[in-house]
Amino acid sequence: MTTILLFFVLGIVLLVLDLFMPGVVLSLLGVFAILAGTASAFNQFGVGGGLLAFGSGAVLLTVALYIEYTLLPKTRWGKKFFLHAAIDGTSQAPAAETAALTGREAVALTPLMPSGQIELDGKRYEALSLDGHVAKGARLKVTGAQNFSLTVAKL
């Protein structure tokens, strides 16, 4: 009986410590400790005792997860552990914005061999030259967009 209780207490302690360590390692160890307590109950007390331990472990795990993910984030102390802000942004400009740049004139800020940086209306853009090597300072025309960069050609 002591072994079963120790496994259950160890499981709960590991679940609580999981709050302080990023990742799921401690959570998994806590769940495995509770499962080990359940397996020990099956060995010591048979099917009836094992099922009772399994039910107790399931209730204990459900309560611990409910407290950790539902109640704790709402407390003043818990707000320090959970992210509440989102970053609104994209890795590339919307298609409508790049379509509006097509046909515009730009200047090469770096040599394009075949990719580099261009300046268009005071903003820097990653660009790919369709003409191969382009020298720094060359005047270019934006011909379209490809993946995460604009495509340009020499004027």
Buried (B, 14 or more C-beta within 10 A) or exposed (E): EEEBEBBBBBBBEBBBEBBEEEEEEBBEBBBBBBBBBBBBBBEEBEEEBBBEBBEBBEEBBEEBEEEBEEEBEEEEEBEEEEEEEEEEEEEEBEEEEBEEBEEEEBEBBBBBEBBBBBBBEEEEBEBBBBEEEBEEEBEBBBBBBEEEBBBBEBE
